[in-house]
């Protein structure tokens, strides 16, 4: 089964039904739910999602959405090795470097994101949800 890493923006596209990106995010999550893909996120992403959903909605909704995500996604712990690799990298965005090294720690070779420009220094394939779905 293909392993993928999903960035925060793709999850928010799904949860907040952000157009024009909702459809591809939804299709991606259907594949995850149907166990066609093994999807990973970092623990940092889970925290970000909870924070943002709570901020724009409610604590109850944030708890519900993160609980639902937890059933679908495997969570990669962010440890000292990931932080150290991120600090030593030349990524412009520290958070994106954490996502990149979290994905690398699990030998994941595809990151699904709409923020490809901040990952350009890496050797992991970067695709939007629609690009990924068109390849499969």
LOLO-55292 format. One record per residue: residue in one letter; residue number from 1; x, y, z of N, C-alpha, C, O, CB in turn. Coordinates in nm, 4 decimals. Glycine has a CB too. Example, Ala and Ser with C-alpha at 12.3 -4.5 7.8 and 13.67 -1.06 7.14 Angstrom:
% residues 2
aa; i; npx; npy; npz; capx; capy; capz; cpx; cpy; cpz; opx; opy; opz; cbpx; cbpy; cbpz
a; 1; 1.3190; -0.5690; 0.7800; 1.2300; -0.4500; 0.7800; 1.3200; -0.3300; 0.7800; 1.4236; -0.3319; 0.8465; 1.1308; -0.4473; 0.9046
s; 2; 1.2850; -0.2250; 0.7080; 1.3670; -0.1060; 0.7140; 1.2900; 0.0030; 0.7870; 1.3409; 0.1138; 0.8039; 1.4084; -0.0598; 0.5725
//
This chain:
% residues 136
aa; i; npx; npy; npz; capx; capy; capz; cpx; cpy; cpz; opx; opy; opz; cbpx; cbpy; cbpz
x; 1; 0.0844; -0.1175; 0.0000; 0.0000; 0.0000; 0.0000; 0.0893; 0.1242; 0.0000; 0.1885; 0.1305; 0.0726; -0.0963; -0.0004; 0.1222
x; 2; 0.0536; 0.2205; -0.0804; 0.1315; 0.3446; -0.0928; 0.1161; 0.4294; 0.0333; 0.0052; 0.4529; 0.0813; 0.0868; 0.4253; -0.2178
x; 3; 0.2306; 0.4748; 0.0858; 0.2313; 0.5625; 0.2016; 0.2454; 0.7065; 0.1539; 0.3275; 0.7370; 0.0674; 0.3456; 0.5247; 0.2997
x; 4; 0.1636; 0.7948; 0.2120; 0.1700; 0.9374; 0.1808; 0.1699; 1.0172; 0.3105; 0.1226; 0.9706; 0.4142; 0.0515; 0.9800; 0.0898
x; 5; 0.2234; 1.1375; 0.3022; 0.2208; 1.2316; 0.4135; 0.1291; 1.3456; 0.3715; 0.1439; 1.3999; 0.2620; 0.3658; 1.2835; 0.4509
x; 6; 0.0356; 1.3819; 0.4566; -0.0609; 1.4876; 0.4232; -0.0313; 1.6116; 0.5054; -0.0233; 1.6062; 0.6282; -0.2066; 1.4401; 0.4477
x; 7; -0.0152; 1.7236; 0.4360; 0.0145; 1.8511; 0.5003; -0.1146; 1.9152; 0.5524; -0.2247; 1.8802; 0.5100; 0.0864; 1.9462; 0.4018
x; 8; -0.0983; 2.0080; 0.6437; -0.2102; 2.0748; 0.7103; -0.3101; 2.1351; 0.6121; -0.4310; 2.1227; 0.6315; -0.1582; 2.1830; 0.8015
x; 9; -0.2609; 2.2001; 0.5072; -0.3514; 2.2707; 0.4158; -0.4519; 2.1761; 0.3481; -0.5654; 2.2158; 0.3222; -0.2703; 2.3441; 0.3093
x; 10; -0.4120; 2.0536; 0.3198; -0.5017; 1.9573; 0.2557; -0.6133; 1.9172; 0.3525; -0.7293; 1.9049; 0.3132; -0.4230; 1.8319; 0.2087
x; 11; -0.5772; 1.8971; 0.4784; -0.6773; 1.8616; 0.5793; -0.7742; 1.9769; 0.6005; -0.8947; 1.9557; 0.6136; -0.6097; 1.8237; 0.7123
x; 12; -0.7219; 2.0980; 0.6039; -0.8107; 2.2137; 0.6197; -0.9011; 2.2325; 0.4978; -1.0163; 2.2738; 0.5116; -0.7284; 2.3408; 0.6432
x; 13; -0.8494; 2.2023; 0.3788; -0.9345; 2.2081; 0.2595; -1.0553; 2.1166; 0.2762; -1.1669; 2.1516; 0.2378; -0.8545; 2.1686; 0.1332
x; 14; -1.0318; 1.9995; 0.3337; -1.1398; 1.9040; 0.3562; -1.2337; 1.9526; 0.4663; -1.3544; 1.9633; 0.4446; -1.0829; 1.7665; 0.3922
x; 15; -1.1800; 1.9815; 0.5818; -1.2632; 2.0154; 0.6977; -1.3408; 2.1452; 0.6803; -1.4553; 2.1562; 0.7242; -1.1775; 2.0253; 0.8204
x; 16; -1.2780; 2.2436; 0.6161; -1.3423; 2.3738; 0.5991; -1.4098; 2.3878; 0.4627; -1.4648; 2.4928; 0.4296; -1.2402; 2.4848; 0.6172
x; 17; -1.4048; 2.2800; 0.3844; -1.4640; 2.2765; 0.2505; -1.4206; 2.3967; 0.1671; -1.5025; 2.4658; 0.1065; -1.6167; 2.2722; 0.2603
x; 18; -1.2904; 2.4191; 0.1658; -1.2353; 2.5336; 0.0935; -1.2318; 2.5036; -0.0563; -1.1728; 2.4053; -0.1011; -1.0935; 2.5682; 0.1454
x; 19; -1.2959; 2.5901; -0.1301; -1.2980; 2.5773; -0.2760; -1.1827; 2.6587; -0.3340; -1.1448; 2.7612; -0.2774; -1.4350; 2.6248; -0.3350
x; 20; -1.1281; 2.6150; -0.4435; -1.1666; 2.5018; -0.5294; -1.0956; 2.3711; -0.4930; -1.0861; 2.2817; -0.5771; -1.1372; 2.5355; -0.6740
x; 21; -1.0459; 2.3582; -0.3702; -0.9617; 2.2455; -0.3323; -1.0358; 2.1330; -0.2606; -0.9814; 2.0239; -0.2440; -0.8516; 2.2938; -0.2456
x; 22; -1.1593; 2.1588; -0.2182; -1.2332; 2.0610; -0.1395; -1.2505; 1.9280; -0.2117; -1.2297; 1.8225; -0.1519; -1.3680; 2.1164; -0.1031
x; 23; -1.2875; 1.9312; -0.3373; -1.3186; 1.8075; -0.4105; -1.2002; 1.7113; -0.4110; -1.2168; 1.5929; -0.3816; -1.3596; 1.8398; -0.5545
x; 24; -1.0822; 1.7602; -0.4436; -0.9657; 1.6711; -0.4491; -0.9266; 1.6235; -0.3092; -0.8863; 1.5083; -0.2931; -0.8466; 1.7425; -0.5159
x; 25; -0.9374; 1.7092; -0.2084; -0.9080; 1.6667; -0.0708; -1.0072; 1.5584; -0.0281; -0.9686; 1.4594; 0.0342; -0.9139; 1.7879; 0.0274
x; 26; -1.1331; 1.5773; -0.0612; -1.2364; 1.4794; -0.0277; -1.2092; 1.3460; -0.0967; -1.2191; 1.2409; -0.0334; -1.3752; 1.5321; -0.0671
x; 27; -1.1753; 1.3487; -0.2243; -1.1447; 1.2254; -0.2982; -1.0235; 1.1542; -0.2390; -1.0209; 1.0314; -0.2311; -1.1196; 1.2566; -0.4467
x; 28; -0.9244; 1.2306; -0.1978; -0.8060; 1.1725; -0.1354; -0.8444; 1.1010; -0.0059; -0.7992; 0.9894; 0.0196; -0.7001; 1.2814; -0.1076
x; 29; -0.9269; 1.1647; 0.0747; -0.9669; 1.1038; 0.2015; -1.0594; 0.9841; 0.1823; -1.0624; 0.8948; 0.2671; -1.0349; 1.2067; 0.2887
x; 30; -1.1327; 0.9806; 0.0755; -1.2116; 0.8602; 0.0453; -1.1178; 0.7427; 0.0201; -1.1434; 0.6320; 0.0674; -1.3041; 0.8834; -0.0780
x; 31; -1.0106; 0.7656; -0.0534; -0.9115; 0.6602; -0.0783; -0.8445; 0.6142; 0.0520; -0.8151; 0.4959; 0.0691; -0.8047; 0.7102; -0.1775
x; 32; -0.8216; 0.7066; 0.1409; -0.7632; 0.6721; 0.2710; -0.8637; 0.5889; 0.3507; -0.8287; 0.4858; 0.4082; -0.7229; 0.8008; 0.3504
x; 33; -0.9874; 0.6344; 0.3533; -1.0918; 0.5634; 0.4274; -1.1135; 0.4224; 0.3724; -1.1419; 0.3291; 0.4476; -1.2231; 0.6423; 0.4223
x; 34; -1.0998; 0.4082; 0.2406; -1.1160; 0.2771; 0.1771; -0.9892; 0.1923; 0.1840; -0.9819; 0.0842; 0.1255; -1.1571; 0.2949; 0.0324
x; 35; -0.8904; 0.2427; 0.2561; -0.7632; 0.1723; 0.2777; -0.6852; 0.1460; 0.1483; -0.6128; 0.0472; 0.1366; -0.7896; 0.0409; 0.3474
x; 36; -0.7017; 0.2364; 0.0524; -0.6224; 0.2312; -0.0698; -0.4883; 0.3005; -0.0496; -0.3935; 0.2773; -0.1246; -0.6985; 0.2955; -0.1862
x; 37; -0.4812; 0.3852; 0.0518; -0.3602; 0.4606; 0.0852; -0.3379; 0.4535; 0.2352; -0.4326; 0.4443; 0.3132; -0.3709; 0.6086; 0.0379
x; 38; -0.2117; 0.4579; 0.2743; -0.1756; 0.4670; 0.4148; -0.1274; 0.6098; 0.4370; -0.0233; 0.6497; 0.3848; -0.0654; 0.3601; 0.4552
x; 39; -0.2028; 0.6858; 0.5140; -0.1760; 0.8293; 0.5272; -0.1189; 0.8631; 0.6644; -0.1636; 0.8126; 0.7674; -0.3037; 0.9095; 0.5031
x; 40; -0.0188; 0.9501; 0.6619; 0.0515; 0.9932; 0.7818; 0.0459; 1.1443; 0.7957; 0.0363; 1.2178; 0.6974; 0.1965; 0.9455; 0.7791
x; 41; 0.0524; 1.1884; 0.9201; 0.0712; 1.3293; 0.9547; 0.1652; 1.3334; 1.0744; 0.1860; 1.2323; 1.1414; -0.0663; 1.4013; 0.9864
x; 42; 0.2209; 1.4488; 1.1004; 0.3009; 1.4627; 1.2220; 0.2094; 1.5025; 1.3373; 0.0984; 1.5516; 1.3168; 0.4147; 1.5678; 1.2026
x; 43; 0.2584; 1.4803; 1.4585; 0.1824; 1.5229; 1.5763; 0.1578; 1.6734; 1.5727; 0.0553; 1.7210; 1.6215; 0.2569; 1.4842; 1.7057
x; 44; 0.2510; 1.7477; 1.5152; 0.2358; 1.8928; 1.5039; 0.1132; 1.9301; 1.4202; 0.0426; 2.0258; 1.4519; 0.3618; 1.9544; 1.4423
x; 45; 0.0886; 1.8548; 1.3143; -0.0279; 1.8830; 1.2294; -0.1571; 1.8620; 1.3081; -0.2504; 1.9413; 1.2962; -0.0268; 1.7931; 1.1033
x; 46; -0.1629; 1.7569; 1.3876; -0.2836; 1.7317; 1.4676; -0.3102; 1.8494; 1.5603; -0.4240; 1.8941; 1.5740; -0.2693; 1.6009; 1.5495
x; 47; -0.2051; 1.8990; 1.6236; -0.2209; 2.0146; 1.7111; -0.2701; 2.1365; 1.6327; -0.3616; 2.2062; 1.6766; -0.0882; 2.0466; 1.7813
x; 48; -0.2091; 2.1617; 1.5169; -0.2494; 2.2761; 1.4335; -0.3959; 2.2661; 1.3924; -0.4692; 2.3648; 1.3987; -0.1609; 2.2849; 1.3085
x; 49; -0.4382; 2.1483; 1.3508; -0.5770; 2.1296; 1.3080; -0.6718; 2.1566; 1.4238; -0.7707; 2.2283; 1.4078; -0.5986; 1.9871; 1.2534
x; 50; -0.6427; 2.1004; 1.5387; -0.7283; 2.1216; 1.6557; -0.7383; 2.2714; 1.6862; -0.8475; 2.3251; 1.7049; -0.6729; 2.0442; 1.7793
x; 51; -0.6236; 2.3369; 1.6907; -0.6198; 2.4801; 1.7213; -0.7031; 2.5610; 1.6217; -0.7833; 2.6454; 1.6615; -0.4752; 2.5304; 1.7213
x; 52; -0.6838; 2.5350; 1.4926; -0.7528; 2.6144; 1.3905; -0.9024; 2.5872; 1.3860; -0.9816; 2.6803; 1.3711; -0.6928; 2.5870; 1.2547
x; 53; -0.9419; 2.4616; 1.3985; -1.0859; 2.4319; 1.3981; -1.1517; 2.4923; 1.5218; -1.2614; 2.5476; 1.5131; -1.1108; 2.2783; 1.3931
x; 54; -1.0854; 2.4820; 1.6369; -1.1402; 2.5418; 1.7588; -1.1510; 2.6935; 1.7445; -1.2501; 2.7531; 1.7866; -1.0528; 2.5058; 1.8804
x; 55; -1.0494; 2.7558; 1.6853; -1.0469; 2.9008; 1.6689; -1.1617; 2.9491; 1.5797; -1.2254; 3.0502; 1.6093; -0.9127; 2.9449; 1.6102
x; 56; -1.1877; 2.8767; 1.4706; -1.2888; 2.9214; 1.3747; -1.4247; 2.8557; 1.3946; -1.5196; 2.8873; 1.3229; -1.2414; 2.8948; 1.2354
x; 57; -1.4351; 2.7656; 1.4904; -1.5614; 2.6972; 1.5126; -1.5858; 2.6847; 1.6632; -1.6312; 2.7793; 1.7276; -1.5616; 2.5576; 1.4444
x; 58; -1.5556; 2.5681; 1.7180; -1.5748; 2.5467; 1.8610; -1.4839; 2.4352; 1.9097; -1.4306; 2.3571; 1.8308; -1.7218; 2.5136; 1.8920
x; 59; -1.4674; 2.4293; 2.0400; -1.3866; 2.3228; 2.0993; -1.4488; 2.1865; 2.0704; -1.3783; 2.0903; 2.0402; -1.3721; 2.3439; 2.2514
x; 60; -1.5808; 2.1792; 2.0798; -1.6523; 2.0537; 2.0549; -1.6273; 2.0047; 1.9119; -1.6004; 1.8865; 1.8902; -1.8039; 2.0722; 2.0794
x; 61; -1.6361; 2.0951; 1.8155; -1.6132; 2.0576; 1.6756; -1.4675; 2.0175; 1.6535; -1.4403; 1.9225; 1.5800; -1.6509; 2.1739; 1.5817
x; 62; -1.3737; 2.0885; 1.7161; -1.2320; 2.0541; 1.7031; -1.2074; 1.9142; 1.7563; -1.1368; 1.8349; 1.6939; -1.1435; 2.1561; 1.7776
x; 63; -1.2651; 1.8839; 1.8708; -1.2487; 1.7511; 1.9302; -1.3069; 1.6435; 1.8382; -1.2456; 1.5388; 1.8173; -1.3164; 1.7453; 2.0691
x; 64; -1.4236; 1.6700; 1.7844; -1.4890; 1.5742; 1.6941; -1.4048; 1.5507; 1.5688; -1.3825; 1.4361; 1.5298; -1.6293; 1.6246; 1.6546
x; 65; -1.3587; 1.6567; 1.5066; -1.2830; 1.6444; 1.3812; -1.1492; 1.5745; 1.4018; -1.1100; 1.4909; 1.3204; -1.2599; 1.7820; 1.3200
x; 66; -1.0789; 1.6077; 1.5094; -0.9503; 1.5429; 1.5359; -0.9723; 1.3952; 1.5706; -0.8920; 1.3101; 1.5324; -0.8751; 1.6153; 1.6512
x; 67; -1.0786; 1.3652; 1.6415; -1.1114; 1.2253; 1.6706; -1.1363; 1.1483; 1.5412; -1.0888; 1.0357; 1.5263; -1.2351; 1.2164; 1.7626
x; 68; -1.2099; 1.2075; 1.4481; -1.2359; 1.1429; 1.3184; -1.1064; 1.1237; 1.2396; -1.0840; 1.0180; 1.1807; -1.3357; 1.2264; 1.2357
x; 69; -1.0225; 1.2252; 1.2388; -0.8939; 1.2155; 1.1684; -0.8066; 1.1064; 1.2290; -0.7375; 1.0338; 1.1575; -0.8200; 1.3503; 1.1726
x; 70; -0.8104; 1.0958; 1.3596; -0.7281; 0.9970; 1.4302; -0.7584; 0.8552; 1.3843; -0.6701; 0.7694; 1.3863; -0.7497; 1.0079; 1.5805
x; 71; -0.8813; 0.8298; 1.3432; -0.9203; 0.6973; 1.2943; -0.8634; 0.6682; 1.1558; -0.8489; 0.5521; 1.1175; -1.0719; 0.6853; 1.2909
x; 72; -0.8312; 0.7731; 1.0808; -0.7867; 0.7572; 0.9420; -0.6360; 0.7725; 0.9226; -0.5785; 0.7133; 0.8313; -0.8570; 0.8567; 0.8558
x; 73; -0.5734; 0.8506; 1.0072; -0.4340; 0.8889; 0.9850; -0.3411; 0.8304; 1.0901; -0.3769; 0.8189; 1.2073; -0.4211; 1.0397; 0.9839
x; 74; -0.2225; 0.7940; 1.0470; -0.1181; 0.7500; 1.1394; -0.0383; 0.8739; 1.1790; -0.0039; 0.9570; 1.0950; -0.0252; 0.6392; 1.0746
x; 75; -0.0099; 0.8843; 1.3073; 0.0563; 1.0040; 1.3588; 0.2038; 0.9742; 1.3865; 0.2377; 0.8794; 1.4573; -0.0140; 1.0546; 1.4874
x; 76; 0.2895; 1.0572; 1.3293; 0.4336; 1.0454; 1.3487; 0.4734; 1.1376; 1.4644; 0.4500; 1.2582; 1.4577; 0.5123; 1.0816; 1.2171
x; 77; 0.5327; 1.0827; 1.5693; 0.5786; 1.1693; 1.6786; 0.6906; 1.2621; 1.6306; 0.7742; 1.2237; 1.5488; 0.6274; 1.0842; 1.7982
x; 78; 0.6904; 1.3820; 1.6821; 0.7978; 1.4768; 1.6515; 0.8973; 1.4669; 1.7664; 0.8700; 1.5100; 1.8784; 0.7433; 1.6256; 1.6330
x; 79; 1.0132; 1.4092; 1.7360; 1.1135; 1.3860; 1.8394; 1.2341; 1.4769; 1.8199; 1.2377; 1.5599; 1.7291; 1.1573; 1.2397; 1.8391
x; 80; 1.3322; 1.4593; 1.9070; 1.4521; 1.5425; 1.9018; 1.5278; 1.5299; 1.7709; 1.5832; 1.6285; 1.7221; 1.5431; 1.5073; 2.0150
x; 81; 1.5314; 1.4108; 1.7132; 1.6020; 1.3906; 1.5869; 1.5369; 1.4721; 1.4745; 1.6065; 1.5334; 1.3936; 1.6042; 1.2409; 1.5501
x; 82; 1.4046; 1.4724; 1.4698; 1.3320; 1.5500; 1.3676; 1.3570; 1.6995; 1.3888; 1.3823; 1.7725; 1.2930; 1.1786; 1.5192; 1.3728
x; 83; 1.3500; 1.7443; 1.5134; 1.3743; 1.8863; 1.5434; 1.5176; 1.9243; 1.5058; 1.5394; 2.0283; 1.4437; 1.3485; 1.9160; 1.6940
x; 84; 1.6153; 1.8413; 1.5425; 1.7549; 1.8714; 1.5108; 1.7772; 1.8766; 1.3596; 1.8459; 1.9658; 1.3099; 1.8478; 1.7669; 1.5742
x; 85; 1.7191; 1.7812; 1.2866; 1.7316; 1.7822; 1.1395; 1.6702; 1.9083; 1.0817; 1.7243; 1.9675; 0.9883; 1.6641; 1.6576; 1.0777
x; 86; 1.5580; 1.9490; 1.1370; 1.4896; 2.0702; 1.0896; 1.5740; 2.1942; 1.1164; 1.5852; 2.2822; 1.0311; 1.3521; 2.0846; 1.1573
x; 87; 1.6325; 2.2002; 1.2342; 1.7160; 2.3155; 1.2696; 1.8412; 2.3252; 1.1829; 1.8905; 2.4351; 1.1574; 1.7560; 2.3076; 1.4160
x; 88; 1.8922; 2.2125; 1.1382; 2.0137; 2.2102; 1.0573; 1.9850; 2.2220; 0.9076; 2.0776; 2.2329; 0.8272; 2.0908; 2.0830; 1.0843
x; 89; 1.8585; 2.2199; 0.8704; 1.8238; 2.2236; 0.7284; 1.8225; 2.3668; 0.6761; 1.8321; 2.4628; 0.7526; 1.6873; 2.1577; 0.7050
x; 90; 1.8105; 2.3789; 0.5440; 1.8017; 2.5116; 0.4846; 1.6600; 2.5455; 0.4396; 1.6407; 2.6324; 0.3545; 1.8963; 2.5217; 0.3673
x; 91; 1.5614; 2.4776; 0.4963; 1.4222; 2.5121; 0.4676; 1.3947; 2.6530; 0.5185; 1.4429; 2.6919; 0.6249; 1.3241; 2.4096; 0.5327
x; 92; 1.3179; 2.7285; 0.4428; 1.2822; 2.8642; 0.4863; 1.1774; 2.8603; 0.5972; 1.1768; 2.9458; 0.6857; 1.2299; 2.9469; 0.3674
x; 93; 1.0892; 2.7612; 0.5920; 0.9799; 2.7515; 0.6877; 1.0089; 2.6363; 0.7847; 1.0153; 2.5205; 0.7435; 0.8433; 2.7304; 0.6147
x; 94; 1.0261; 2.6680; 0.9116; 1.0614; 2.5672; 1.0117; 0.9540; 2.4594; 1.0236; 0.9858; 2.3408; 1.0324; 1.0835; 2.6333; 1.1473
x; 95; 0.8289; 2.4995; 1.0239; 0.7198; 2.4015; 1.0354; 0.7223; 2.3033; 0.9183; 0.7045; 2.1831; 0.9380; 0.5830; 2.4731; 1.0413
x; 96; 0.7442; 2.3533; 0.7979; 0.7513; 2.2637; 0.6818; 0.8709; 2.1699; 0.6915; 0.8633; 2.0552; 0.6476; 0.7593; 2.3448; 0.5522
x; 97; 0.9808; 2.2175; 0.7484; 1.0962; 2.1289; 0.7644; 1.0639; 2.0163; 0.8622; 1.1103; 1.9038; 0.8440; 1.2191; 2.2083; 0.8130
x; 98; 0.9861; 2.0448; 0.9644; 0.9445; 1.9400; 1.0575; 0.8591; 1.8363; 0.9844; 0.8766; 1.7161; 1.0044; 0.8662; 2.0006; 1.1770
x; 99; 0.7666; 1.8829; 0.8996; 0.6821; 1.7886; 0.8252; 0.7684; 1.7012; 0.7341; 0.7491; 1.5798; 0.7264; 0.5753; 1.8647; 0.7417
x; 100; 0.8626; 1.7634; 0.6662; 0.9504; 1.6917; 0.5743; 1.0298; 1.5827; 0.6474; 1.0337; 1.4679; 0.6030; 1.0463; 1.7900; 0.5051
x; 101; 1.0925; 1.6186; 0.7587; 1.1745; 1.5202; 0.8296; 1.0895; 1.4156; 0.9021; 1.1348; 1.3032; 0.9235; 1.2654; 1.5907; 0.9295
x; 102; 0.9689; 1.4515; 0.9392; 0.8768; 1.3506; 0.9938; 0.8447; 1.2476; 0.8856; 0.8468; 1.1273; 0.9115; 0.7453; 1.4173; 1.0469
x; 103; 0.8152; 1.2948; 0.7649; 0.7871; 1.2031; 0.6532; 0.9080; 1.1148; 0.6236; 0.8941; 0.9942; 0.6036; 0.7473; 1.2825; 0.5266
x; 104; 1.0250; 1.1745; 0.6210; 1.1484; 1.0976; 0.5956; 1.1706; 0.9900; 0.7022; 1.2218; 0.8822; 0.6720; 1.2701; 1.1920; 0.5911
x; 105; 1.1326; 1.0188; 0.8249; 1.1554; 0.9234; 0.9338; 1.0761; 0.7945; 0.9139; 1.1102; 0.6912; 0.9716; 1.1183; 0.9865; 1.0675
x; 106; 0.9724; 0.7998; 0.8340; 0.8897; 0.6819; 0.8063; 0.9068; 0.6339; 0.6620; 0.8262; 0.5553; 0.6120; 0.7420; 0.7131; 0.8337
x; 107; 1.0120; 0.6818; 0.5958; 1.0412; 0.6429; 0.4563; 0.9236; 0.6688; 0.3618; 0.8948; 0.5891; 0.2725; 1.0788; 0.4952; 0.4504
x; 108; 0.8576; 0.7802; 0.3835; 0.7467; 0.8215; 0.2972; 0.8058; 0.9023; 0.1836; 0.8862; 0.9927; 0.2063; 0.6385; 0.9044; 0.3761
x; 109; 0.7663; 0.8699; 0.0609; 0.8284; 0.9386; -0.0530; 0.7364; 1.0366; -0.1243; 0.7718; 1.0881; -0.2303; 0.8767; 0.8378; -0.1515
x; 110; 0.6177; 1.0635; -0.0671; 0.5265; 1.1616; -0.1271; 0.4614; 1.2462; -0.0181; 0.4039; 1.1933; 0.0771; 0.4180; 1.0909; -0.2125
x; 111; 0.4713; 1.3771; -0.0331; 0.4005; 1.4709; 0.0535; 0.2910; 1.5351; -0.0299; 0.3164; 1.5873; -0.1385; 0.4975; 1.5793; 0.1145
x; 112; 0.1687; 1.5306; 0.0222; 0.0546; 1.5939; -0.0439; 0.0347; 1.7299; 0.0230; 0.0061; 1.7386; 0.1424; -0.0764; 1.5042; -0.0345
x; 113; 0.0505; 1.8355; -0.0565; 0.0456; 1.9716; -0.0042; 0.0074; 2.0686; -0.1156; 0.0211; 2.0371; -0.2338; 0.1813; 2.0113; 0.0582
x; 114; -0.0400; 2.1853; -0.0774; -0.0552; 2.2937; -0.1750; 0.0585; 2.3938; -0.1585; 0.0635; 2.4949; -0.2286; -0.1926; 2.3643; -0.1587
x; 115; 0.1481; 2.3660; -0.0672; 0.2556; 2.4581; -0.0320; 0.3899; 2.4030; -0.0813; 0.4857; 2.3947; -0.0045; 0.2593; 2.4818; 0.1212
x; 116; 0.3965; 2.3660; -0.2073; 0.5148; 2.2984; -0.2606; 0.6405; 2.3851; -0.2576; 0.7508; 2.3321; -0.2440; 0.4884; 2.2542; -0.4017
x; 117; 0.6268; 2.5140; -0.2696; 0.7445; 2.6013; -0.2791; 0.8326; 2.5957; -0.1546; 0.9543; 2.6112; -0.1646; 0.7008; 2.7441; -0.3032
x; 118; 0.7731; 2.5738; -0.0379; 0.8520; 2.5712; 0.0852; 0.9246; 2.4389; 0.1083; 1.0064; 2.4277; 0.1996; 0.7629; 2.5999; 0.2024
x; 119; 0.8949; 2.3400; 0.0266; 0.9600; 2.2097; 0.0398; 1.0674; 2.1880; -0.0660; 1.1232; 2.0784; -0.0722; 0.8570; 2.0991; 0.0313
x; 120; 1.0981; 2.2833; -0.1466; 1.1792; 2.2610; -0.2667; 1.3183; 2.2037; -0.2421; 1.3783; 2.1484; -0.3343; 1.1933; 2.3884; -0.3392
x; 121; 1.3705; 2.2151; -0.1218; 1.5048; 2.1648; -0.0974; 1.5080; 2.0144; -0.0702; 1.6158; 1.9563; -0.0584; 1.5660; 2.2384; 0.0185
x; 122; 1.3928; 1.9517; -0.0603; 1.3878; 1.8114; -0.0238; 1.3957; 1.7158; -0.1414; 1.3925; 1.7561; -0.2577; 1.2643; 1.7852; 0.0512
x; 123; 1.4061; 1.5875; -0.1077; 1.4116; 1.4837; -0.2096; 1.2889; 1.3934; -0.2057; 1.2920; 1.2818; -0.2575; 1.5370; 1.4007; -0.1925
x; 124; 1.1821; 1.4408; -0.1452; 1.0543; 1.3702; -0.1413; 0.9639; 1.4332; -0.2473; 0.9619; 1.5553; -0.2626; 0.9883; 1.3770; 0.0024
x; 125; 0.8894; 1.3502; -0.3205; 0.7973; 1.4020; -0.4224; 0.6910; 1.4891; -0.3564; 0.6359; 1.4540; -0.2520; 0.7309; 1.2857; -0.5013
x; 126; 0.6635; 1.6018; -0.4182; 0.5620; 1.6956; -0.3694; 0.4505; 1.7033; -0.4709; 0.4746; 1.7259; -0.5895; 0.6223; 1.8364; -0.3432
x; 127; 0.3284; 1.6845; -0.4246; 0.2143; 1.6884; -0.5151; 0.0957; 1.7527; -0.4448; 0.0787; 1.7400; -0.3235; 0.1781; 1.5465; -0.5644
x; 128; 0.0151; 1.8211; -0.5223; -0.1131; 1.8644; -0.4687; -0.2032; 1.7416; -0.4676; -0.1702; 1.6390; -0.5272; -0.1757; 1.9828; -0.5534
x; 129; -0.3162; 1.7523; -0.4001; -0.4093; 1.6397; -0.3976; -0.4571; 1.6059; -0.5390; -0.4650; 1.4885; -0.5751; -0.5295; 1.6715; -0.3067
x; 130; -0.4889; 1.7069; -0.6185; -0.5374; 1.6798; -0.7546; -0.4275; 1.6182; -0.8415; -0.4557; 1.5303; -0.9228; -0.5893; 1.8094; -0.8197
x; 131; -0.3031; 1.6630; -0.8254; -0.1929; 1.6019; -0.9017; -0.1772; 1.4541; -0.8630; -0.1624; 1.3678; -0.9495; -0.0593; 1.6789; -0.8766
x; 132; -0.1804; 1.4268; -0.7344; -0.1655; 1.2897; -0.6867; -0.2779; 1.2009; -0.7403; -0.2530; 1.0896; -0.7865; -0.1638; 1.2865; -0.5331
x; 133; -0.3998; 1.2500; -0.7339; -0.5146; 1.1710; -0.7796; -0.5097; 1.1460; -0.9296; -0.5576; 1.0427; -0.9766; -0.6448; 1.2413; -0.7434
x; 134; -0.4529; 1.2385; -1.0047; -0.4460; 1.2195; -1.1504; -0.3417; 1.1157; -1.1905; -0.3500; 1.0584; -1.2991; -0.4149; 1.3519; -1.2188
x; 135; -0.2428; 1.0909; -1.1030; -0.1393; 0.9910; -1.1293; -0.1891; 0.8523; -1.0973; -0.1514; 0.7567; -1.1651; -0.0136; 1.0209; -1.0490
x; 136; -0.2716; 0.8384; -0.9975; -0.3159; 0.7065; -0.9501; -0.4172; 0.6419; -1.0412; -0.4631; 0.5310; -1.0138; -0.3741; 0.7179; -0.8128
//
